[in-house]
Amino acid sequence: MTVRRTQEERSAETRGRLLDATIESLQEVGYAGTTTRRVAELAGVSQGAQTHHFPYRVDLVCAAIEHLAGRRVDALRDSMQGLSGSVAKRTGTLLDLLWADFSGPVFTVFVKLWVAAADDPELYARLVPVERGMARSVSGFTADLAAEIPQLLRSEERLVVVLDTMRGLALSKSFEPRERPGRDPWPAARAVLLEMLLPPEARQCSH
């Protein structure tokens, strides 16, 4: 038996396809190349349907980024649940999970948008609350996890150092011009961060 979908369900599907297509376009061609026409074509919907859901490009892009930020936070939260083992092992796993997020394509999309926002006041104004909300979420559940590992993050400033270090490494890894791939910067940075976060007696079995 064929189940007929409601108008609300069809609308939600169209909206989801547009958001996914926007993210795909941002990854491929950045903000400048992500036109509403291109997104509609990638999503397989009419220009009219796209305009109905998102009248302006900035509406479309910012809705996609909110959607992407939510997925990014949810994925991190799910990955961090149930960490087990020694303090050092859990700390190392936590750092690896955060680095996997920062070094992935999602972070690159955010960077491209912030670069575009430098010359686009409306885009900048729309991105600020999304970025701040995501930062609060990541800091919040990371701090909650850290509270379960007493030796881990002994101050909020250390968490800031961890996140800023990863952000800088990710920027360098993604955007520095190189003729060939350089050495992976993460192992050395990971060792330094562990040294900062853990007392000497706990720096074992972190892999």
TIRO-2110 file (N, C-alpha, C; in Angstrom, 1 decimal):
// TIRO-2110
0.8, -1.2, 0.0, N, 1, A
0.0, 0.0, 0.0, CA, 1, A
0.9, 1.2, 0.0, C, 1, A
0.6, 2.2, -0.9, N, 2, A
1.3, 3.4, -0.9, CA, 2, A
0.9, 4.4, 0.1, C, 2, A
1.8, 4.9, 0.9, N, 3, A
1.5, 5.8, 2.0, CA, 3, A
1.7, 7.2, 1.4, C, 3, A
0.7, 8.0, 1.4, N, 4, A
0.8, 9.4, 0.9, CA, 4, A
1.4, 10.3, 2.0, C, 4, A
2.4, 11.1, 1.6, N, 5, A
3.0, 12.0, 2.5, CA, 5, A
2.2, 13.3, 2.7, C, 5, A
2.3, 13.9, 3.8, N, 6, A
1.6, 15.1, 4.1, CA, 6, A
2.4, 16.3, 3.4, C, 6, A
1.7, 17.4, 3.3, N, 7, A
2.4, 18.6, 2.7, CA, 7, A
3.6, 19.0, 3.6, C, 7, A
3.4, 18.8, 4.9, N, 8, A
4.5, 19.2, 5.9, CA, 8, A
5.7, 18.3, 5.7, C, 8, A
5.4, 17.0, 5.4, N, 9, A
6.5, 16.1, 5.2, CA, 9, A
7.2, 16.4, 3.9, C, 9, A
6.5, 16.7, 2.8, N, 10, A
7.1, 17.0, 1.6, CA, 10, A
7.9, 18.3, 1.7, C, 10, A
7.4, 19.3, 2.4, N, 11, A
8.1, 20.5, 2.6, CA, 11, A
9.4, 20.3, 3.4, C, 11, A
9.4, 19.5, 4.4, N, 12, A
10.6, 19.2, 5.2, CA, 12, A
11.6, 18.5, 4.4, C, 12, A
11.2, 17.6, 3.5, N, 13, A
12.1, 16.9, 2.6, CA, 13, A
12.8, 17.9, 1.7, C, 13, A
12.0, 18.7, 1.1, N, 14, A
12.6, 19.7, 0.2, CA, 14, A
13.6, 20.6, 0.9, C, 14, A
13.2, 21.1, 2.1, N, 15, A
14.1, 21.9, 2.9, CA, 15, A
15.4, 21.2, 3.2, C, 15, A
15.3, 19.9, 3.6, N, 16, A
16.5, 19.1, 3.9, CA, 16, A
17.4, 19.0, 2.7, C, 16, A
16.8, 18.8, 1.5, N, 17, A
17.6, 18.6, 0.3, CA, 17, A
18.3, 19.9, -0.1, C, 17, A
17.6, 21.0, 0.2, N, 18, A
18.2, 22.3, -0.1, CA, 18, A
19.4, 22.6, 0.9, C, 18, A
19.2, 22.2, 2.1, N, 19, A
20.3, 22.5, 3.1, CA, 19, A
21.5, 21.6, 2.8, C, 19, A
21.2, 20.3, 2.5, N, 20, A
22.4, 19.4, 2.1, CA, 20, A
23.1, 19.9, 0.8, C, 20, A
22.3, 20.4, -0.1, N, 21, A
22.9, 20.8, -1.4, CA, 21, A
23.7, 22.1, -1.1, C, 21, A
23.3, 22.9, -0.2, N, 22, A
24.0, 24.1, 0.1, CA, 22, A
25.4, 23.8, 0.7, C, 22, A
25.4, 22.9, 1.7, N, 23, A
26.6, 22.4, 2.3, CA, 23, A
27.5, 21.8, 1.3, C, 23, A
27.0, 21.0, 0.4, N, 24, A
27.8, 20.4, -0.7, CA, 24, A
28.5, 21.5, -1.5, C, 24, A
27.7, 22.5, -1.9, N, 25, A
28.2, 23.6, -2.7, CA, 25, A
29.2, 24.4, -2.0, C, 25, A
29.0, 24.7, -0.7, N, 26, A
30.0, 25.5, 0.0, CA, 26, A
31.3, 24.7, 0.1, C, 26, A
31.3, 23.4, 0.3, N, 27, A
32.5, 22.6, 0.3, CA, 27, A
33.2, 22.7, -1.1, C, 27, A
32.5, 22.7, -2.1, N, 28, A
33.1, 22.6, -3.5, CA, 28, A
33.5, 23.9, -4.0, C, 28, A
32.7, 25.0, -3.9, N, 29, A
33.0, 26.2, -4.5, CA, 29, A
33.0, 27.4, -3.6, C, 29, A
32.8, 27.2, -2.3, N, 30, A
32.8, 28.3, -1.4, CA, 30, A
31.5, 29.2, -1.4, C, 30, A
31.6, 30.3, -0.7, N, 31, A
30.4, 31.1, -0.6, CA, 31, A
30.1, 31.9, -1.9, C, 31, A
31.1, 32.4, -2.5, N, 32, A
30.9, 33.2, -3.8, CA, 32, A
30.3, 32.3, -4.9, C, 32, A
30.6, 31.1, -5.0, N, 33, A
30.1, 30.2, -6.0, CA, 33, A
28.8, 29.6, -5.7, C, 33, A
28.3, 29.7, -4.4, N, 34, A
27.1, 29.1, -4.0, CA, 34, A
25.9, 30.0, -4.2, C, 34, A
25.4, 29.9, -5.4, N, 35, A
24.3, 30.7, -5.8, CA, 35, A
23.0, 29.9, -5.5, C, 35, A
21.9, 30.6, -5.5, N, 36, A
20.6, 29.9, -5.2, CA, 36, A
20.3, 29.0, -6.4, C, 36, A
20.6, 29.4, -7.6, N, 37, A
20.4, 28.6, -8.8, CA, 37, A
21.2, 27.3, -8.7, C, 37, A
22.4, 27.4, -8.3, N, 38, A
23.3, 26.2, -8.2, CA, 38, A
22.7, 25.2, -7.2, C, 38, A
22.3, 25.8, -6.1, N, 39, A
21.8, 25.0, -5.0, CA, 39, A
20.5, 24.2, -5.4, C, 39, A
19.6, 25.0, -6.1, N, 40, A
18.4, 24.4, -6.5, CA, 40, A
18.7, 23.2, -7.5, C, 40, A
19.7, 23.4, -8.4, N, 41, A
20.0, 22.3, -9.3, CA, 41, A
20.6, 21.1, -8.6, C, 41, A
21.5, 21.4, -7.6, N, 42, A
22.1, 20.3, -6.9, CA, 42, A
21.0, 19.5, -6.1, C, 42, A
20.0, 20.3, -5.6, N, 43, A
19.0, 19.6, -4.8, CA, 43, A
17.9, 19.0, -5.6, C, 43, A
17.9, 19.3, -6.9, N, 44, A
16.9, 18.7, -7.8, CA, 44, A
15.5, 19.3, -7.5, C, 44, A
15.4, 20.6, -7.2, N, 45, A
14.1, 21.3, -7.0, CA, 45, A
14.1, 22.5, -7.9, C, 45, A
12.9, 23.0, -8.0, N, 46, A
12.8, 24.2, -8.9, CA, 46, A
13.3, 25.5, -8.2, C, 46, A
13.6, 26.5, -9.0, N, 47, A
14.0, 27.7, -8.4, CA, 47, A
12.9, 28.3, -7.5, C, 47, A
11.6, 28.1, -7.9, N, 48, A
10.5, 28.6, -7.2, CA, 48, A
10.4, 28.0, -5.8, C, 48, A
10.6, 26.7, -5.8, N, 49, A
10.6, 26.0, -4.5, CA, 49, A
11.7, 26.4, -3.6, C, 49, A
12.8, 26.7, -4.1, N, 50, A
14.0, 27.2, -3.3, CA, 50, A
13.6, 28.5, -2.8, C, 50, A
13.1, 29.4, -3.6, N, 51, A
12.8, 30.8, -3.1, CA, 51, A
11.7, 30.7, -2.1, C, 51, A
10.7, 29.8, -2.2, N, 52, A
9.7, 29.7, -1.2, CA, 52, A
10.2, 29.4, 0.2, C, 52, A
11.2, 28.5, 0.2, N, 53, A
11.7, 28.2, 1.5, CA, 53, A
12.8, 29.2, 2.0, C, 53, A
13.6, 29.7, 1.1, N, 54, A
14.7, 30.6, 1.5, CA, 54, A
14.7, 31.8, 0.4, C, 54, A
14.1, 32.9, 0.7, N, 55, A
13.9, 34.0, -0.3, CA, 55, A
15.3, 34.5, -0.7, C, 55, A
16.3, 34.6, 0.2, N, 56, A
17.5, 35.2, -0.1, CA, 56, A
18.7, 34.2, 0.1, C, 56, A
19.8, 34.4, -0.6, N, 57, A
20.9, 33.5, -0.5, CA, 57, A
21.4, 33.4, 1.0, C, 57, A
21.5, 34.6, 1.6, N, 58, A
22.0, 34.6, 3.0, CA, 58, A
21.1, 33.7, 3.9, C, 58, A
19.8, 33.7, 3.7, N, 59, A
18.9, 32.9, 4.5, CA, 59, A
19.2, 31.4, 4.3, C, 59, A
19.4, 31.1, 3.0, N, 60, A
19.7, 29.7, 2.7, CA, 60, A
21.1, 29.2, 3.3, C, 60, A
22.1, 30.0, 3.1, N, 61, A
23.4, 29.7, 3.6, CA, 61, A
23.4, 29.6, 5.1, C, 61, A
22.8, 30.5, 5.8, N, 62, A
22.9, 30.5, 7.3, CA, 62, A
22.0, 29.4, 7.9, C, 62, A
20.9, 29.1, 7.2, N, 63, A
20.1, 27.9, 7.6, CA, 63, A
20.9, 26.6, 7.5, C, 63, A
21.7, 26.5, 6.4, N, 64, A
22.5, 25.4, 6.2, CA, 64, A
23.6, 25.3, 7.2, C, 64, A
24.2, 26.4, 7.6, N, 65, A
25.3, 26.4, 8.6, CA, 65, A
24.7, 26.1, 10.0, C, 65, A
23.5, 26.5, 10.3, N, 66, A
22.9, 26.1, 11.6, CA, 66, A
22.7, 24.6, 11.6, C, 66, A
22.2, 24.1, 10.5, N, 67, A
22.0, 22.7, 10.3, CA, 67, A
23.3, 21.9, 10.5, C, 67, A
24.3, 22.4, 9.8, N, 68, A
25.6, 21.8, 9.9, CA, 68, A
26.2, 21.9, 11.3, C, 68, A
26.1, 23.0, 11.9, N, 69, A
26.6, 23.2, 13.3, CA, 69, A
25.9, 22.2, 14.3, C, 69, A
24.6, 22.0, 14.1, N, 70, A
23.9, 21.1, 15.0, CA, 70, A
24.4, 19.6, 14.8, C, 70, A
24.6, 19.3, 13.5, N, 71, A
25.2, 17.9, 13.2, CA, 71, A
26.6, 17.8, 13.8, C, 71, A
27.4, 18.8, 13.7, N, 72, A
28.8, 18.8, 14.2, CA, 72, A
28.8, 18.6, 15.7, C, 72, A
27.9, 19.3, 16.4, N, 73, A
27.9, 19.2, 17.9, CA, 73, A
27.3, 17.8, 18.3, C, 73, A
26.3, 17.4, 17.6, N, 74, A
25.7, 16.1, 18.0, CA, 74, A
26.7, 14.9, 17.7, C, 74, A
27.4, 15.0, 16.6, N, 75, A
28.4, 13.9, 16.4, CA, 75, A
29.5, 13.9, 17.4, C, 75, A
30.0, 15.1, 17.8, N, 76, A
31.0, 15.1, 18.9, CA, 76, A
30.4, 14.6, 20.2, C, 76, A
29.2, 15.0, 20.5, N, 77, A
28.6, 14.6, 21.8, CA, 77, A
28.5, 13.1, 21.8, C, 77, A
28.0, 12.5, 20.7, N, 78, A
27.8, 11.0, 20.6, CA, 78, A
29.2, 10.3, 20.7, C, 78, A
30.2, 10.9, 20.1, N, 79, A
31.5, 10.2, 20.1, CA, 79, A
32.1, 10.2, 21.5, C, 79, A
31.8, 11.3, 22.3, N, 80, A
32.4, 11.4, 23.6, CA, 80, A
31.8, 10.6, 24.7, C, 80, A
30.6, 10.2, 24.4, N, 81, A
29.9, 9.4, 25.4, CA, 81, A
30.5, 8.0, 25.6, C, 81, A
30.6, 7.6, 26.8, N, 82, A
31.1, 6.3, 27.1, CA, 82, A
32.6, 6.1, 27.0, C, 82, A
33.4, 7.2, 27.1, N, 83, A
34.9, 7.0, 27.0, CA, 83, A
35.3, 6.2, 28.3, C, 83, A
36.2, 5.3, 28.1, N, 84, A
36.6, 4.5, 29.2, CA, 84, A
38.1, 4.3, 29.2, C, 84, A
38.6, 3.7, 30.2, N, 85, A
40.1, 3.4, 30.3, CA, 85, A
40.7, 4.4, 31.3, C, 85, A
42.0, 4.4, 31.3, N, 86, A
42.8, 5.3, 32.2, CA, 86, A
42.5, 6.8, 31.9, C, 86, A
42.9, 7.6, 32.9, N, 87, A
42.8, 9.0, 32.7, CA, 87, A
43.5, 9.5, 31.4, C, 87, A
44.7, 9.0, 31.2, N, 88, A
45.5, 9.3, 30.1, CA, 88, A
44.9, 8.9, 28.8, C, 88, A
44.3, 7.7, 28.8, N, 89, A
43.7, 7.1, 27.6, CA, 89, A
42.4, 7.9, 27.2, C, 89, A
41.6, 8.2, 28.2, N, 90, A
40.4, 9.0, 27.9, CA, 90, A
40.8, 10.4, 27.5, C, 90, A
41.8, 11.0, 28.0, N, 91, A
42.2, 12.3, 27.6, CA, 91, A
42.7, 12.3, 26.2, C, 91, A
43.5, 11.3, 25.9, N, 92, A
44.0, 11.2, 24.5, CA, 92, A
42.9, 11.0, 23.5, C, 92, A
41.9, 10.2, 23.9, N, 93, A
40.8, 9.9, 23.0, CA, 93, A
40.0, 11.2, 22.8, C, 93, A
39.8, 12.0, 23.9, N, 94, A
39.1, 13.2, 23.8, CA, 94, A
39.8, 14.2, 22.8, C, 94, A
41.1, 14.3, 22.9, N, 95, A
41.8, 15.2, 22.0, CA, 95, A
41.7, 14.7, 20.6, C, 95, A
41.8, 13.4, 20.4, N, 96, A
41.7, 12.8, 19.0, CA, 96, A
40.3, 13.1, 18.4, C, 96, A
39.3, 13.0, 19.2, N, 97, A
37.9, 13.3, 18.7, CA, 97, A
37.8, 14.8, 18.3, C, 97, A
38.3, 15.7, 19.1, N, 98, A
38.2, 17.1, 18.8, CA, 98, A
39.0, 17.4, 17.6, C, 98, A
40.2, 16.8, 17.5, N, 99, A
41.0, 17.1, 16.3, CA, 99, A
40.4, 16.5, 15.0, C, 99, A
39.8, 15.4, 15.1, N, 100, A
39.1, 14.8, 13.9, CA, 100, A
38.0, 15.8, 13.4, C, 100, A
37.3, 16.5, 14.4, N, 101, A
36.3, 17.5, 14.0, CA, 101, A
37.0, 18.7, 13.3, C, 101, A
38.0, 19.2, 14.0, N, 102, A
38.7, 20.4, 13.5, CA, 102, A
39.4, 20.2, 12.1, C, 102, A
39.9, 19.0, 11.9, N, 103, A
40.7, 18.7, 10.7, CA, 103, A
39.8, 18.2, 9.6, C, 103, A
38.5, 18.1, 9.7, N, 104, A
37.6, 17.6, 8.7, CA, 104, A
37.1, 18.7, 7.8, C, 104, A
36.3, 18.3, 6.8, N, 105, A
35.8, 19.3, 5.8, CA, 105, A
34.8, 20.3, 6.4, C, 105, A
34.1, 19.9, 7.4, N, 106, A
33.1, 20.8, 8.0, CA, 106, A
33.8, 22.1, 8.5, C, 106, A
34.9, 22.0, 9.2, N, 107, A
35.7, 23.1, 9.6, CA, 107, A
36.1, 24.0, 8.5, C, 107, A
36.5, 23.4, 7.4, N, 108, A
36.9, 24.2, 6.2, CA, 108, A
35.7, 25.1, 5.7, C, 108, A
34.5, 24.5, 5.7, N, 109, A
33.3, 25.3, 5.3, CA, 109, A
33.2, 26.5, 6.2, C, 109, A
33.3, 26.3, 7.5, N, 110, A
33.1, 27.5, 8.4, CA, 110, A
34.2, 28.5, 8.1, C, 110, A
35.4, 28.1, 7.9, N, 111, A
36.5, 29.1, 7.6, CA, 111, A
36.2, 29.9, 6.3, C, 111, A
35.8, 29.2, 5.3, N, 112, A
35.5, 29.9, 4.0, CA, 112, A
34.4, 30.9, 4.3, C, 112, A
33.4, 30.6, 5.1, N, 113, A
32.3, 31.5, 5.3, CA, 113, A
32.8, 32.7, 6.1, C, 113, A
33.6, 32.5, 7.1, N, 114, A
34.1, 33.6, 7.9, CA, 114, A
35.0, 34.6, 7.0, C, 114, A
35.7, 34.0, 6.1, N, 115, A
36.5, 34.8, 5.2, CA, 115, A
35.6, 35.7, 4.4, C, 115, A
34.5, 35.1, 3.8, N, 116, A
33.5, 35.8, 3.0, CA, 116, A
32.8, 36.9, 3.9, C, 116, A
32.6, 36.6, 5.1, N, 117, A
31.8, 37.5, 6.0, CA, 117, A
32.6, 38.7, 6.4, C, 117, A
33.9, 38.7, 6.2, N, 118, A
34.8, 39.9, 6.5, CA, 118, A
34.3, 41.0, 5.6, C, 118, A
33.8, 40.8, 4.4, N, 119, A
33.4, 41.8, 3.5, CA, 119, A
31.9, 41.8, 3.3, C, 119, A
31.1, 41.1, 4.2, N, 120, A
29.7, 41.0, 4.0, CA, 120, A
29.1, 41.2, 5.4, C, 120, A
28.7, 42.4, 5.8, N, 121, A
28.2, 42.6, 7.2, CA, 121, A
27.0, 41.8, 7.5, C, 121, A
26.1, 41.6, 6.6, N, 122, A
24.9, 40.8, 6.9, CA, 122, A
25.2, 39.3, 7.2, C, 122, A
26.1, 38.8, 6.3, N, 123, A
26.5, 37.4, 6.6, CA, 123, A
27.3, 37.3, 7.9, C, 123, A
28.1, 38.3, 8.2, N, 124, A
28.8, 38.3, 9.5, CA, 124, A
27.8, 38.3, 10.7, C, 124, A
26.9, 39.2, 10.6, N, 125, A
25.9, 39.3, 11.7, CA, 125, A
25.1, 38.0, 11.9, C, 125, A
24.9, 37.2, 10.8, N, 126, A
24.1, 36.0, 10.9, CA, 126, A
25.0, 34.8, 11.4, C, 126, A
26.3, 34.9, 11.1, N, 127, A
27.2, 33.8, 11.5, CA, 127, A
27.5, 33.9, 13.0, C, 127, A
27.6, 35.1, 13.5, N, 128, A
28.1, 35.3, 14.9, CA, 128, A
27.3, 34.4, 15.9, C, 128, A
26.0, 34.5, 16.0, N, 129, A
25.2, 33.7, 16.9, CA, 129, A
25.4, 32.2, 16.7, C, 129, A
25.5, 31.8, 15.4, N, 130, A
25.7, 30.3, 15.1, CA, 130, A
27.0, 29.9, 15.7, C, 130, A
28.1, 30.6, 15.4, N, 131, A
29.4, 30.2, 15.9, CA, 131, A
29.5, 30.2, 17.5, C, 131, A
28.9, 31.3, 18.1, N, 132, A
28.9, 31.3, 19.5, CA, 132, A
28.1, 30.2, 20.2, C, 132, A
27.0, 29.9, 19.6, N, 133, A
26.2, 28.8, 20.1, CA, 133, A
26.9, 27.5, 20.0, C, 133, A
27.6, 27.2, 18.9, N, 134, A
28.3, 26.0, 18.7, CA, 134, A
29.5, 25.9, 19.7, C, 134, A
30.2, 27.1, 19.9, N, 135, A
31.3, 27.1, 20.8, CA, 135, A
30.8, 26.8, 22.2, C, 135, A
29.7, 27.4, 22.6, N, 136, A
29.1, 27.1, 24.0, CA, 136, A
28.8, 25.6, 24.1, C, 136, A
28.2, 25.0, 23.1, N, 137, A
27.9, 23.6, 23.2, CA, 137, A
29.1, 22.7, 23.3, C, 137, A
30.1, 23.0, 22.5, N, 138, A
31.3, 22.2, 22.5, CA, 138, A
32.0, 22.3, 23.8, C, 138, A
32.2, 23.6, 24.3, N, 139, A
32.8, 23.9, 25.6, CA, 139, A
32.1, 23.2, 26.7, C, 139, A
30.7, 23.3, 26.6, N, 140, A
29.9, 22.8, 27.7, CA, 140, A
30.1, 21.3, 27.9, C, 140, A
29.8, 20.5, 26.8, N, 141, A
29.9, 19.1, 27.0, CA, 141, A
31.3, 18.5, 27.2, C, 141, A
32.3, 19.3, 26.6, N, 142, A
33.7, 18.9, 26.9, CA, 142, A
34.1, 19.2, 28.3, C, 142, A
33.6, 20.3, 28.9, N, 143, A
33.8, 20.6, 30.3, CA, 143, A
33.1, 19.5, 31.2, C, 143, A
31.9, 19.1, 30.8, N, 144, A
31.2, 18.1, 31.6, CA, 144, A
32.0, 16.8, 31.6, C, 144, A
32.5, 16.5, 30.4, N, 145, A
33.3, 15.2, 30.4, CA, 145, A
34.6, 15.4, 31.2, C, 145, A
35.2, 16.6, 31.1, N, 146, A
36.4, 16.8, 31.9, CA, 146, A
36.2, 16.7, 33.4, C, 146, A
35.0, 17.1, 33.8, N, 147, A
34.7, 17.0, 35.2, CA, 147, A
34.7, 15.6, 35.7, C, 147, A
34.5, 14.6, 34.8, N, 148, A
34.5, 13.2, 35.2, CA, 148, A
36.0, 12.7, 35.2, C, 148, A
36.9, 13.5, 34.7, N, 149, A
38.3, 13.1, 34.7, CA, 149, A
39.1, 14.2, 35.5, C, 149, A
39.1, 14.1, 36.8, N, 150, A
39.6, 15.2, 37.7, CA, 150, A
40.9, 15.8, 37.3, C, 150, A
41.8, 15.0, 36.7, N, 151, A
43.1, 15.5, 36.4, CA, 151, A
43.2, 16.2, 35.1, C, 151, A
42.0, 16.2, 34.3, N, 152, A
42.1, 16.6, 32.9, CA, 152, A
42.2, 18.1, 32.7, C, 152, A
41.2, 18.8, 32.7, N, 153, A
41.2, 20.3, 32.4, CA, 153, A
41.1, 21.0, 33.7, C, 153, A
42.2, 21.4, 34.3, N, 154, A
42.2, 22.0, 35.7, CA, 154, A
41.8, 23.4, 35.6, C, 154, A
41.5, 24.0, 34.5, N, 155, A
41.0, 25.4, 34.4, CA, 155, A
40.4, 25.5, 33.0, C, 155, A
39.5, 26.5, 33.0, N, 156, A
38.9, 26.8, 31.7, CA, 156, A
39.9, 27.3, 30.7, C, 156, A
40.9, 28.0, 31.1, N, 157, A
41.9, 28.5, 30.2, CA, 157, A
42.6, 27.4, 29.4, C, 157, A
42.8, 26.2, 30.1, N, 158, A
43.4, 25.1, 29.4, CA, 158, A
42.6, 24.6, 28.2, C, 158, A
41.3, 24.6, 28.4, N, 159, A
40.4, 24.2, 27.4, CA, 159, A
40.5, 25.1, 26.2, C, 159, A
40.6, 26.4, 26.5, N, 160, A
40.7, 27.4, 25.4, CA, 160, A
42.0, 27.2, 24.7, C, 160, A
43.1, 26.9, 25.4, N, 161, A
44.4, 26.6, 24.7, CA, 161, A
44.2, 25.4, 23.8, C, 161, A
43.6, 24.4, 24.2, N, 162, A
43.4, 23.2, 23.4, CA, 162, A
42.6, 23.5, 22.1, C, 162, A
41.5, 24.2, 22.3, N, 163, A
40.7, 24.5, 21.1, CA, 163, A
41.4, 25.5, 20.1, C, 163, A
42.1, 26.5, 20.7, N, 164, A
42.8, 27.4, 19.9, CA, 164, A
44.0, 26.7, 19.1, C, 164, A
44.6, 25.8, 19.8, N, 165, A
45.7, 25.1, 19.1, CA, 165, A
45.2, 24.3, 18.0, C, 165, A
44.1, 23.6, 18.2, N, 166, A
43.5, 22.8, 17.1, CA, 166, A
43.1, 23.7, 15.9, C, 166, A
42.5, 24.8, 16.3, N, 167, A
42.0, 25.7, 15.2, CA, 167, A
43.2, 26.2, 14.4, C, 167, A
44.3, 26.6, 15.0, N, 168, A
45.4, 27.0, 14.3, CA, 168, A
46.0, 26.0, 13.4, C, 168, A
46.1, 24.7, 14.0, N, 169, A
46.7, 23.6, 13.2, CA, 169, A
45.8, 23.3, 12.0, C, 169, A
44.5, 23.4, 12.2, N, 170, A
43.6, 23.1, 11.1, CA, 170, A
43.7, 24.1, 10.0, C, 170, A
43.8, 25.4, 10.4, N, 171, A
43.9, 26.4, 9.4, CA, 171, A
45.2, 26.2, 8.6, C, 171, A
46.3, 25.9, 9.3, N, 172, A
47.6, 25.7, 8.6, CA, 172, A
47.5, 24.5, 7.7, C, 172, A
46.9, 23.4, 8.2, N, 173, A
46.8, 22.2, 7.4, CA, 173, A
45.9, 22.3, 6.1, C, 173, A
44.9, 23.1, 6.2, N, 174, A
43.9, 23.3, 5.1, CA, 174, A
44.3, 24.3, 4.1, C, 174, A
45.0, 25.4, 4.6, N, 175, A
45.1, 26.5, 3.7, CA, 175, A
46.5, 27.0, 3.4, C, 175, A
47.5, 26.5, 4.1, N, 176, A
48.9, 26.9, 3.7, CA, 176, A
49.3, 26.2, 2.4, C, 176, A
49.9, 27.1, 1.5, N, 177, A
50.2, 26.5, 0.2, CA, 177, A
51.4, 25.5, 0.3, C, 177, A
51.3, 24.4, -0.2, N, 178, A
52.4, 23.4, -0.2, CA, 178, A
52.4, 22.6, -1.5, C, 178, A
53.6, 22.4, -2.0, N, 179, A
53.7, 21.6, -3.2, CA, 179, A
53.4, 20.1, -3.0, C, 179, A
53.6, 19.6, -1.8, N, 180, A
53.3, 18.3, -1.5, CA, 180, A
52.9, 18.2, 0.0, C, 180, A
52.2, 17.2, 0.4, N, 181, A
51.7, 17.1, 1.8, CA, 181, A
52.9, 17.2, 2.8, C, 181, A
52.7, 18.0, 3.8, N, 182, A
53.7, 18.0, 4.8, CA, 182, A
53.5, 17.0, 5.9, C, 182, A
54.4, 17.0, 6.9, N, 183, A
54.2, 16.0, 8.0, CA, 183, A
53.0, 16.3, 8.8, C, 183, A
52.3, 15.3, 9.2, N, 184, A
51.1, 15.4, 10.0, CA, 184, A
51.5, 16.1, 11.3, C, 184, A
50.9, 17.3, 11.6, N, 185, A
51.3, 18.1, 12.8, CA, 185, A
50.6, 17.5, 14.1, C, 185, A
49.6, 16.6, 13.9, N, 186, A
48.9, 16.3, 15.1, CA, 186, A
49.7, 15.5, 16.2, C, 186, A
50.4, 14.5, 15.8, N, 187, A
51.1, 13.7, 16.9, CA, 187, A
52.0, 14.6, 17.8, C, 187, A
52.7, 15.5, 17.3, N, 188, A
53.6, 16.3, 18.1, CA, 188, A
52.7, 17.3, 19.0, C, 188, A
51.7, 17.9, 18.4, N, 189, A
50.8, 18.8, 19.1, CA, 189, A
50.1, 18.0, 20.2, C, 189, A
49.7, 16.8, 19.9, N, 190, A
48.9, 15.9, 20.9, CA, 190, A
49.8, 15.7, 22.1, C, 190, A
51.1, 15.4, 21.9, N, 191, A
52.0, 15.1, 23.0, CA, 191, A
52.1, 16.3, 23.9, C, 191, A
52.3, 17.5, 23.2, N, 192, A
52.4, 18.7, 24.0, CA, 192, A
51.2, 19.0, 24.8, C, 192, A
50.0, 18.8, 24.2, N, 193, A
48.7, 19.1, 24.9, CA, 193, A
48.6, 18.1, 26.1, C, 193, A
48.9, 16.9, 25.9, N, 194, A
48.8, 15.9, 27.0, CA, 194, A
49.7, 16.3, 28.1, C, 194, A
50.9, 16.8, 27.8, N, 195, A
51.8, 17.2, 28.8, CA, 195, A
51.3, 18.4, 29.6, C, 195, A
50.6, 19.3, 28.9, N, 196, A
50.0, 20.4, 29.6, CA, 196, A
48.8, 20.0, 30.5, C, 196, A
48.0, 19.0, 30.0, N, 197, A
46.7, 18.7, 30.6, CA, 197, A
46.9, 17.7, 31.8, C, 197, A
47.9, 16.9, 31.7, N, 198, A
48.0, 15.8, 32.7, CA, 198, A
49.2, 15.9, 33.6, C, 198, A
49.1, 15.5, 34.8, N, 199, A
50.3, 15.5, 35.7, CA, 199, A
51.2, 14.3, 35.2, C, 199, A
52.5, 14.4, 35.6, N, 200, A
53.5, 13.4, 35.1, CA, 200, A
53.0, 12.0, 35.3, C, 200, A
52.5, 11.7, 36.5, N, 201, A
52.1, 10.3, 36.8, CA, 201, A
51.0, 9.8, 36.0, C, 201, A
50.2, 10.6, 35.3, N, 202, A
49.1, 10.2, 34.5, CA, 202, A
49.4, 10.0, 33.0, C, 202, A
50.6, 10.5, 32.6, N, 203, A
50.9, 10.5, 31.2, CA, 203, A
51.4, 9.1, 30.6, C, 203, A
50.6, 8.2, 30.8, N, 204, A
50.9, 6.8, 30.3, CA, 204, A
49.6, 6.2, 29.7, C, 204, A
49.8, 5.3, 28.7, N, 205, A
48.7, 4.6, 28.1, CA, 205, A
47.7, 5.6, 27.5, C, 205, A
48.2, 6.6, 26.8, N, 206, A
47.2, 7.6, 26.3, CA, 206, A
46.8, 7.2, 24.9, C, 206, A
47.3, 6.1, 24.3, N, 207, A
46.9, 5.7, 23.0, CA, 207, A
45.9, 4.6, 23.0, C, 207, A
END
